[in-house]
Amino acid sequence: MKDLHNVISKIINYEFTDSAILEEALTHPSVNKRNDKNQIVSYERLEFLGDSVLNMVISAMLFKLFPDEKEGALAKRKTDLVCGSTITHVAKEIELNNFIIMNNSERCNGGRSNAKNLENTLEALIGAIYIDGGFASAEKFVTQHWEELAKNIQTPPQDPKTSLQEWTQKNKLPLPEYELIKQTGPAHNPEFTISVCIENYGKASARATSKKVAEQKAAELMLEKIERSGSV
């Protein structure tokens, strides 16, 4: 663990005081490691914390970077910066996949390249930095890896679900209806299939490792379907 600690500390530019919290942040639930209270130790609790810290830092960052923008525009920017694909991008940039601790089965099934694993581990790492070094350390880490991404967003992005909803309202149609078609995979790494239905345009469905992402993908496919029909 000492070698792992030294290597990742150099990559993320943060030296952990407590190696145990770093190890917890990197441990996938498949390892089934337990503490002295017989509780499973994995990145899940730290992921919960890290998600909140990330949202707080990004919100403050955007507040300072775009002083003239209204809340709605800032919210759209934040949604883009804290979405799974952006978090996964940052995780890949720091090669976090090389450090995730998982069992052989998860590894053989592509666990190191699984986007949800990368997203969860990076959020857990942010949570671990917060616990180990305080808010200032976590803020420094997030700023280092997200500030340029924030600056590169020229205009507030519009997520597919919002775009689809606005299109239906503009065309005086009922709002999009999303439905969970099925859920597959283990509890720690599920996959959801979601469909979206628009009156007169049928359905479009998509799969992802979170319901939110699956809904976004389904909405994007529906927008493409509408565009092909010549209605956009």
Rosetta silent file (secondary structure, phi, psi, omega in degrees, C-alpha in Angstrom):
SEQUENCE: MKDLHNVISKIINYEFTDSAILEEALTHPSVNKRNDKNQIVSYERLEFLGDSVLNMVISAMLFKLFPDEKEGALAKRKTDLVCGSTITHVAKEIELNNFIIMNNSERCNGGRSNAKNLENTLEALIGAIYIDGGFASAEKFVTQHWEELAKNIQTPPQDPKTSLQEWTQKNKLPLPEYELIKQTGPAHNPEFTISVCIENYGKASARATSKKVAEQKAAELMLEKIERSGSV
SCORE:     score description
SCORE:     0.000 S_00000001
   1 L     0.000  -30.448 -179.054    0.000    0.000    0.000 S_00000001
   2 H   -62.098  -43.505  179.187    2.930    2.322    0.673 S_00000001
   3 H   -63.913  -42.561  177.844    4.074    2.170   -2.962 S_00000001
   4 H   -60.543  -43.637  178.730    0.520    2.789   -4.157 S_00000001
   5 H   -57.409  -47.767 -177.391    0.258    5.719   -1.746 S_00000001
   6 H   -64.703  -42.678 -177.499    3.463    7.283   -3.073 S_00000001
   7 H   -65.881  -50.628 -176.600    2.554    6.847   -6.734 S_00000001
   8 H   -69.616  -30.083  177.573   -0.976    8.216   -6.542 S_00000001
   9 H   -61.547  -39.467  178.847    0.113   11.084   -4.263 S_00000001
  10 H   -68.475  -39.211 -177.520    2.466   12.306   -6.994 S_00000001
  11 H   -68.251  -42.612 -176.418   -0.198   12.002   -9.681 S_00000001
  12 H   -92.871   -3.171  178.077   -2.917   13.879   -7.791 S_00000001
  13 L    60.959   39.576  175.592   -0.515   16.311   -6.137 S_00000001
  14 L  -146.852  130.234 -179.343   -1.792   15.534   -2.663 S_00000001
  15 L  -100.965  115.000  179.858   -0.030   13.622    0.130 S_00000001
  16 L   -74.296  135.047  172.249   -2.380   11.649    2.370 S_00000001
  17 L   -78.012  -39.049 -178.160   -1.699   11.657    6.085 S_00000001
  18 L  -107.831  104.285 -179.609   -3.969    8.658    6.581 S_00000001
  19 H   -65.326  -28.658 -177.692   -3.219    5.841    4.112 S_00000001
  20 H   -64.107  -38.425 -179.050   -6.263    3.892    5.319 S_00000001
  21 H   -70.138  -33.487  175.275   -8.704    6.533    4.043 S_00000001
  22 H   -65.519  -45.448 -179.806   -6.970    6.475    0.651 S_00000001
  23 H   -61.467  -40.600  178.351   -7.226    2.686    0.504 S_00000001
  24 H   -61.442  -41.621 -178.962  -10.921    2.874    1.386 S_00000001
  25 H   -64.873  -26.317 -177.086  -11.514    5.370   -1.414 S_00000001
  26 H   -95.873   -4.235 -173.169   -9.897    3.024   -3.929 S_00000001
  27 E   -91.183  116.964  178.009  -11.624   -0.181   -2.789 S_00000001
  28 L   -73.072  146.718 -179.262  -14.419   -1.489   -5.022 S_00000001
  29 H   -57.373  -22.881 -178.299  -17.366   -3.202   -3.243 S_00000001
  30 H   -64.928  -19.185 -178.132  -16.476   -6.486   -4.974 S_00000001
  31 H   -68.118  -29.327  179.444  -13.472   -6.914   -2.654 S_00000001
  32 L    58.334   39.374  176.818  -15.818   -7.626    0.278 S_00000001
  33 L   -79.948  139.353 -178.048  -13.284   -6.278    2.769 S_00000001
  34 E  -123.651  148.455  177.649  -14.612   -5.932    6.326 S_00000001
  35 L   -91.042 -172.087 -176.998  -13.537   -3.866    9.314 S_00000001
  36 L   -70.218   -9.983  175.342  -13.450   -4.915   12.977 S_00000001
  37 L   -98.619   10.013 -179.468  -17.196   -4.216   13.210 S_00000001
  38 L    64.271   26.042  176.441  -17.819   -6.662   10.347 S_00000001
  39 L   -95.152  139.789  178.795  -18.896   -3.798    8.103 S_00000001
  40 E   -68.292  129.845  179.117  -17.943   -3.905    4.426 S_00000001
  41 L  -103.573  116.959  177.086  -15.276   -1.309    3.672 S_00000001
  42 L  -151.216 -175.162 -177.028  -15.456    0.170    0.164 S_00000001
  43 L   -77.122   -2.547 -168.987  -15.563    3.524   -1.573 S_00000001
  44 H   -62.878  -42.920  179.818  -19.350    3.875   -1.284 S_00000001
  45 H   -67.620  -41.867  179.504  -19.527    6.049    1.866 S_00000001
  46 H   -68.632  -31.653  176.283  -16.723    8.305    0.671 S_00000001
  47 H   -61.423  -43.317  177.956  -18.368    8.516   -2.762 S_00000001
  48 H   -57.747  -44.808 -179.836  -21.498    9.908   -1.085 S_00000001
  49 H   -69.665  -45.658 -177.125  -19.410   12.569    0.646 S_00000001
  50 H   -61.674  -34.648  177.988  -17.244   13.339   -2.366 S_00000001
  51 H   -59.804  -43.493  179.616  -20.271   13.936   -4.565 S_00000001
  52 H   -68.190  -41.100  179.221  -21.429   16.707   -2.214 S_00000001
  53 H   -63.432  -44.938  179.270  -17.958   18.242   -1.946 S_00000001
  54 H   -58.828  -46.262  179.934  -17.565   18.244   -5.731 S_00000001
  55 H   -61.699  -39.578  179.806  -20.929   19.960   -6.198 S_00000001
  56 H   -65.214  -46.951 -177.809  -20.049   22.589   -3.595 S_00000001
  57 H   -65.463  -43.531  179.945  -16.648   23.384   -5.113 S_00000001
  58 H   -64.261  -40.030  178.805  -17.994   23.503   -8.671 S_00000001
  59 H   -60.917  -46.377  179.569  -20.867   25.762   -7.598 S_00000001
  60 H   -65.567  -38.568  179.608  -18.468   28.203   -5.907 S_00000001
  61 H   -61.847  -47.594 -178.958  -16.094   28.047   -8.884 S_00000001
  62 H   -67.395  -35.795  177.560  -18.841   28.910  -11.370 S_00000001
  63 H   -58.389  -38.819 -179.384  -20.171   31.665   -9.110 S_00000001
  64 H   -80.815  -38.651 -175.764  -16.758   33.357   -9.310 S_00000001
  65 H   -71.510  -31.424 -175.040  -15.999   32.613  -12.977 S_00000001
  66 L  -127.478   71.474 -173.522  -19.326   33.882  -14.343 S_00000001
  67 L   -65.655  -17.887 -176.006  -20.404   36.800  -12.126 S_00000001
  68 L   -99.646   -2.236 -177.199  -22.985   38.102  -14.621 S_00000001
  69 L   -87.469  147.959  178.329  -24.862   34.849  -15.227 S_00000001
  70 L   -80.994  169.030 -175.717  -28.203   34.004  -13.671 S_00000001
  71 H   -56.782  -41.152 -177.616  -28.882   30.923  -11.551 S_00000001
  72 H   -61.094  -43.064  179.646  -30.388   28.943  -14.431 S_00000001
  73 H   -67.546  -40.989  178.236  -27.316   29.326  -16.635 S_00000001
  74 H   -63.558  -38.381  179.874  -24.982   28.462  -13.765 S_00000001
  75 H   -63.196  -39.255  178.392  -27.064   25.369  -13.015 S_00000001
  76 H   -65.236  -40.424  177.639  -26.695   24.163  -16.614 S_00000001
  77 H   -63.808  -43.928 -178.724  -22.933   24.626  -16.437 S_00000001
  78 H   -63.771  -42.557  178.825  -22.757   22.746  -13.155 S_00000001
  79 H   -55.945  -41.856  179.848  -24.840   19.874  -14.486 S_00000001
  80 H   -67.258  -36.985 -175.041  -22.366   19.457  -17.345 S_00000001
  81 H   -80.442  -24.421 -179.322  -19.328   19.586  -15.046 S_00000001
  82 L  -106.868    8.002  179.062  -20.580   17.103  -12.432 S_00000001
  83 L   -72.931  162.860 -176.110  -22.174   14.613  -14.825 S_00000001
  84 H   -57.121  -40.490 -176.802  -20.825   11.089  -15.043 S_00000001
  85 H   -66.479  -36.207  178.752  -19.059   11.554  -18.369 S_00000001
  86 H   -71.091  -42.999  178.032  -17.079   14.570  -17.122 S_00000001
  87 H   -62.155  -41.744  178.119  -16.093   12.850  -13.878 S_00000001
  88 H   -63.586  -38.798  177.469  -15.050    9.768  -15.851 S_00000001
  89 H   -59.366  -46.494  179.161  -12.997   11.975  -18.178 S_00000001
  90 H   -64.103  -40.898  179.199  -11.081   13.435  -15.232 S_00000001
  91 H   -59.516  -39.990  178.551  -10.600    9.941  -13.759 S_00000001
  92 H   -69.163  -36.246  179.866   -9.062    8.789  -17.027 S_00000001
  93 H   -60.217  -37.928  179.937   -6.847   11.867  -17.175 S_00000001
  94 L   -96.206    9.512  176.642   -5.230   10.929  -13.859 S_00000001
  95 L    54.823   43.048 -177.355   -5.253    7.210  -14.822 S_00000001
  96 H   -65.167  -24.334 -179.661   -7.293    6.350  -11.749 S_00000001
  97 H   -57.709  -28.759 -178.804   -8.251    3.002  -13.292 S_00000001
  98 H   -70.990  -13.350 -172.215   -4.762    1.698  -12.479 S_00000001
  99 H  -113.394   -5.810 -179.515   -5.358    2.151   -8.760 S_00000001
 100 L   -68.975  129.895  179.745   -8.857    0.745   -8.169 S_00000001
 101 E   -93.601  116.559 -177.516   -8.723   -2.266   -5.850 S_00000001
 102 L  -144.714  165.944  179.624  -11.183   -4.946   -7.034 S_00000001
 103 L   -79.765  170.895 -175.092  -11.564   -8.707   -7.115 S_00000001
 104 H   -62.662  -38.355 -178.671  -10.509  -10.858  -10.056 S_00000001
 105 H   -62.163  -46.862  179.305  -14.045  -11.333  -11.345 S_00000001
 106 H   -63.128  -41.696 -179.642  -14.718   -7.584  -11.530 S_00000001
 107 H   -64.100  -44.369 -179.237  -11.328   -6.974  -13.149 S_00000001
 108 H   -67.382  -24.229  178.551  -11.837   -9.714  -15.766 S_00000001
 109 L   -90.559   18.045  176.551  -15.246   -8.264  -16.603 S_00000001
 110 L    83.275   24.185 -176.826  -13.707   -4.920  -17.534 S_00000001
 111 L   -59.434  -31.797 -177.569  -14.037   -3.305  -14.130 S_00000001
 112 L   -72.693  -23.540  179.320  -11.043   -1.015  -14.612 S_00000001
 113 L  -103.561    0.460 -179.939  -12.577    0.565  -17.711 S_00000001
 114 L   -67.815  122.375 -175.234  -16.141    0.638  -16.366 S_00000001
 115 H   -59.557  -39.003 -178.444  -17.274    4.269  -16.411 S_00000001
 116 H   -66.753  -38.943  177.181  -19.371    3.922  -13.263 S_00000001
 117 H   -61.938  -42.769  179.776  -16.417    2.463  -11.319 S_00000001
 118 H   -64.747  -44.268  179.554  -14.217    5.355  -12.434 S_00000001
 119 H   -61.154  -48.583 -177.866  -16.877    7.913  -11.517 S_00000001
 120 H   -63.259  -42.220 -177.410  -17.514    6.393   -8.093 S_00000001
 121 H   -66.975  -39.501  179.906  -13.824    6.053   -7.255 S_00000001
 122 H   -67.468  -40.873  176.587  -13.000    9.643   -8.192 S_00000001
 123 H   -62.696  -39.231  177.822  -15.874   10.978   -6.083 S_00000001
 124 H   -65.248  -38.013  178.582  -14.653    8.785   -3.221 S_00000001
 125 H   -63.016  -41.445  176.781  -11.130   10.129   -3.683 S_00000001
 126 H   -62.217  -41.889  176.941  -12.444   13.689   -3.387 S_00000001
 127 H   -62.506  -39.549  179.955  -14.275   12.666   -0.217 S_00000001
 128 H   -66.667  -40.533  177.563  -11.098   11.090    1.163 S_00000001
 129 H   -62.829  -40.011  178.361   -9.068   14.239    0.464 S_00000001
 130 H   -61.849  -46.186  179.880  -11.745   16.253    2.272 S_00000001
 131 H   -64.837  -42.150 -173.978  -11.593   13.956    5.320 S_00000001
 132 H   -77.961  -39.864 -172.318   -7.806   13.813    5.342 S_00000001
 133 H  -122.714   -0.835  179.181   -6.891   17.395    4.517 S_00000001
 134 L    89.136  175.398 -175.038  -10.027   19.499    4.905 S_00000001
 135 H   -61.905  -39.073 -177.042  -12.085   21.529    2.475 S_00000001
 136 H   -60.416  -39.544  179.747   -9.176   23.625    1.203 S_00000001
 137 H   -68.162  -42.362  178.423   -7.306   20.514    0.022 S_00000001
 138 H   -65.180  -40.309  179.074  -10.385   19.102   -1.692 S_00000001
 139 H   -63.184  -41.151  179.106  -11.077   22.470   -3.301 S_00000001
 140 H   -61.915  -43.017 -179.917   -7.504   22.662   -4.598 S_00000001
 141 H   -64.098  -49.398 -178.299   -7.781   19.198   -6.158 S_00000001
 142 H   -62.906  -44.010  179.608  -11.134   19.883   -7.837 S_00000001
 143 H   -59.595  -42.946 -179.626  -10.004   23.304   -9.065 S_00000001
 144 H   -57.543  -36.675 -173.435   -6.842   21.778  -10.540 S_00000001
 145 H  -104.325  -11.564 -177.031   -8.829   19.301  -12.627 S_00000001
 146 H  -117.197  -18.994 -172.995  -12.097   21.138  -13.352 S_00000001
 147 H   -61.648  -45.190  179.839  -11.325   24.834  -13.732 S_00000001
 148 H   -64.524  -37.198  177.025  -10.120   24.619  -17.347 S_00000001
 149 H   -61.237  -41.319  179.488  -13.106   22.455  -18.217 S_00000001
 150 H   -64.916  -42.880 -178.806  -15.367   25.134  -16.741 S_00000001
 151 H   -67.134  -27.691 -176.875  -13.644   27.929  -18.650 S_00000001
 152 L   -80.098   -8.575  176.043  -13.921   26.003  -21.927 S_00000001
 153 L   -82.071  102.604 -174.076  -17.727   25.943  -21.792 S_00000001
 154 L   -67.578  -43.692  178.477  -18.461   28.953  -23.982 S_00000001
 155 L  -130.301  152.759  179.715  -22.220   28.997  -23.398 S_00000001
 156 L   -56.807  123.237 -177.589  -24.354   27.223  -20.800 S_00000001
 157 L   -72.791  154.907  177.882  -25.035   23.718  -22.212 S_00000001
 158 L  -111.504  119.685 -179.016  -28.535   22.345  -22.596 S_00000001
 159 L   -74.597  153.494 -175.214  -28.967   18.762  -21.461 S_00000001
 160 H   -57.584  -37.919 -179.448  -31.020   16.461  -23.749 S_00000001
 161 H   -62.786  -42.734  179.074  -33.870   15.991  -21.243 S_00000001
 162 H   -65.994  -43.265  179.801  -34.382   19.743  -20.950 S_00000001
 163 H   -60.732  -42.320 -179.213  -34.152   20.212  -24.721 S_00000001
 164 H   -66.617  -41.755  178.858  -36.717   17.465  -25.310 S_00000001
 165 H   -62.838  -43.039 -179.883  -39.095   18.900  -22.725 S_00000001
 166 H   -65.347  -35.386  179.100  -38.829   22.386  -24.224 S_00000001
 167 H   -65.994  -43.011  179.819  -39.468   20.971  -27.698 S_00000001
 168 H   -64.657  -39.489  178.853  -42.665   19.213  -26.571 S_00000001
 169 H   -65.172  -41.901  179.585  -43.899   22.380  -24.850 S_00000001
 170 H   -61.973  -36.038 -177.244  -43.127   24.462  -27.931 S_00000001
 171 L   -96.937   14.937  175.769  -45.069   21.993  -30.095 S_00000001
 172 L    53.813   44.001  177.150  -47.984   21.762  -27.623 S_00000001
 173 L  -110.434  157.422  174.547  -47.420   18.045  -26.946 S_00000001
 174 L   -59.337  152.067 -179.660  -47.638   16.186  -23.622 S_00000001
 175 L   -62.579  153.039  179.218  -44.393   16.136  -21.660 S_00000001
 176 L   -57.609  142.124  177.659  -41.970   13.221  -22.276 S_00000001
 177 E  -113.274  121.648 -179.330  -42.745   10.063  -20.308 S_00000001
 178 E  -102.777  140.242 -177.854  -39.779    8.042  -19.016 S_00000001
 179 E  -137.847  133.272  174.340  -40.117    4.397  -18.053 S_00000001
 180 E   -77.783  114.511 -178.126  -37.696    1.938  -16.475 S_00000001
 181 E   -82.526  -46.631  177.751  -37.804   -1.081  -18.805 S_00000001
 182 E  -162.729  160.630  175.742  -35.407   -3.315  -16.893 S_00000001
 183 E  -128.526  127.376 -179.213  -32.514   -3.417  -14.452 S_00000001
 184 E  -128.444  171.128  177.603  -29.725   -5.949  -14.840 S_00000001
 185 L    88.309  170.193 -179.690  -26.337   -6.678  -13.268 S_00000001
 186 L   -69.285  163.108 -176.674  -25.177   -6.966   -9.654 S_00000001
 187 L   -60.468  -34.398 -177.555  -26.332   -4.538   -6.965 S_00000001
 188 L   -82.898   -9.411 -179.032  -22.970   -2.743   -6.845 S_00000001
 189 L  -148.252   62.943 -175.520  -22.815   -2.296  -10.630 S_00000001
 190 L   -76.768  163.660  173.214  -26.358   -2.249  -12.083 S_00000001
 191 E  -130.770  132.077 -175.727  -27.375   -1.344  -15.623 S_00000001
 192 E  -113.130  138.117  172.447  -30.677    0.382  -16.357 S_00000001
 193 E  -110.185  119.579 -176.733  -32.694    0.427  -19.570 S_00000001
 194 E  -119.826  138.370  174.338  -34.930    3.487  -19.816 S_00000001
 195 E  -115.725  152.866  174.505  -37.386    4.417  -22.555 S_00000001
 196 E  -125.556  138.571 -177.178  -38.900    7.795  -23.346 S_00000001
 197 E  -121.173  133.341  175.520  -42.189    8.212  -25.169 S_00000001
 198 E  -124.270  129.980  179.818  -43.397   11.232  -27.132 S_00000001
 199 L   -53.758  130.963  179.481  -46.904   11.396  -28.535 S_00000001
 200 L    77.996   -5.179 -178.418  -46.865   10.790  -32.321 S_00000001
 201 L  -122.891    1.012  176.056  -43.160    9.893  -32.283 S_00000001
 202 E    75.463 -148.854 -174.872  -43.100    6.581  -30.464 S_00000001
 203 E  -121.957  158.905  169.900  -40.328    5.491  -28.114 S_00000001
 204 E  -140.279  139.652 -177.990  -36.549    5.582  -27.822 S_00000001
 205 E  -131.308  156.581 -178.696  -34.591    3.612  -25.247 S_00000001
 206 E  -151.469  157.950  179.239  -31.047    3.568  -23.905 S_00000001
 207 E  -117.336  147.382  176.066  -28.935    1.737  -21.330 S_00000001
 208 E  -163.612  170.643 -178.112  -26.504    3.121  -18.745 S_00000001
 209 L   -86.010    3.678  171.155  -25.141    2.389  -15.289 S_00000001
 210 L  -142.554  150.700 -179.850  -27.379    5.053  -13.731 S_00000001
 211 H   -62.493  -40.155 -177.486  -31.024    5.943  -14.328 S_00000001
 212 H   -60.875  -46.206 -179.332  -30.159    9.599  -14.828 S_00000001
 213 H   -67.859  -39.842  178.877  -27.638    8.900  -17.586 S_00000001
 214 H   -61.641  -39.810  177.576  -29.957    6.377  -19.258 S_00000001
 215 H   -64.237  -42.217  178.987  -32.720    9.000  -19.331 S_00000001
 216 H   -62.513  -43.143  179.991  -30.359   11.557  -20.860 S_00000001
 217 H   -65.626  -40.857  178.630  -29.252    9.087  -23.528 S_00000001
 218 H   -63.160  -42.016  178.519  -32.841    8.116  -24.309 S_00000001
 219 H   -62.832  -40.254  179.073  -33.792   11.786  -24.630 S_00000001
 220 H   -63.275  -42.361  178.738  -30.844   12.358  -26.958 S_00000001
 221 H   -65.535  -37.777  178.203  -31.917    9.436  -29.167 S_00000001
 222 H   -65.936  -40.551  176.780  -35.476   10.760  -29.249 S_00000001
 223 H   -60.945  -39.401  177.716  -34.256   14.204  -30.327 S_00000001
 224 H   -65.628  -39.540  178.624  -32.304   12.549  -33.139 S_00000001
 225 H   -63.047  -43.737  178.954  -35.421   10.596  -34.130 S_00000001
 226 H   -64.619  -41.075  179.956  -37.482   13.799  -34.203 S_00000001
 227 H   -63.010  -40.753  178.948  -34.793   15.560  -36.226 S_00000001
 228 H   -64.006  -27.541  179.867  -34.771   12.743  -38.812 S_00000001
 229 L   -78.397   -8.541  179.637  -38.509   13.171  -39.167 S_00000001
 230 L    83.723   17.162 -175.594  -37.932   16.800  -40.137 S_00000001
 231 L   -95.214   -5.713 -178.849  -39.803   18.144  -37.137 S_00000001
 232 L  -101.317    0.000    0.000  -36.935   20.073  -35.521 S_00000001
